[in-house]
């Protein structure tokens, strides 16, 4: 059986996070790297540059779309 390949756009932009909520159930969430993080940083203020570094969690409505593009998803 051939390998399942993840589209490179998904691999670059999304990370899968697994965490437990307060009741002990496992929760799956996707975090997205903000676009434009390495562009125009010399012009931006320090606050904007620092805010570009973090990951943003995506809305639950988009989980199904992202998960379908991942292997075994």
Beta strands, then each sheet from edge to edge (+ up, - down):
strand 1: 14-20
strand 2: 26-33
strand 3: 55-57
sheet 1: 1+ 2- 3+
end
